[in-house]
């Protein structure tokens, strides 16, 4: 497991009974985490600045303290990120992805030439910001306008201009790029477990990820640098993603791993999904 242990503005204070208590910037958050199935007799404090609770119809809502702002920024290394409580318990950032930001930043800086990166299912742009800060030019693709809007805020607060934002279905965009003959030195993807397009298209990661990665391989330049797959889908193990990369993209070296967050509790690491990266030197 690779653990995101370099944060200053973010901490997991405690975990119990399907929830995690976090310190984000100067504010405390309590929200669900399905991985936390331990400490069944322990109760976390609900006297927090932002509390997310499920409702009867299986959706949820935030309850905020009087001191809690609508949004604020936090920092990681030389980057800034917009934090805003959103629907389905999100905060506009996955802090555990810092482990992948560090890896990609190192790879980009190791190349003494321009690096062109495609970030698919790019969400609010954590990876896009990290790669752009390292000097790469980034094409950021996501189907949701709300995610693109926040990614643009992240670019603005980091004074970044080398990101091209595209609101589009990732599969359709990749197929168009293949027809255009465009190439990228690195590809990042964080596909959802399930998705439905505006015309009834469906995406199910177990059924579609292999063919999608195979398509993306056609977009790699001859001087390729890396391909990174990240997943939060339960059951899609690191070795599965490594097998997909190794069977669709020749050459390079593959590393597959869980990612996690440290906590203030002795001996407890919070698991937060899996990644696989194939690198080329």
Secondary structure, DSSP 8 states (H G I E B T S, - for coil): -EE----SSEEEEEEETTEEEEEETTEEEEEE-TT----TT------SSEEEEE-TTS-EEEEE-TT--S-EEEEETTEEEEE---GGG--S--GGGHHHHHHHHHHHHHSSS--EEEEES-TT-HHHHHHHHTT-EEEEEES-HHHHHHHHHHHHHTT---EEEEES-HHHHHHHHHHHT--BSEEEE---SEEE-TTS-EEEHHHHHHHHHHHHHTTB-TT--EEEEEE--TT--HHHHHHHHHHHS-SSEEEEEEEEEEBSSTT-EEEEEEEEEEE--
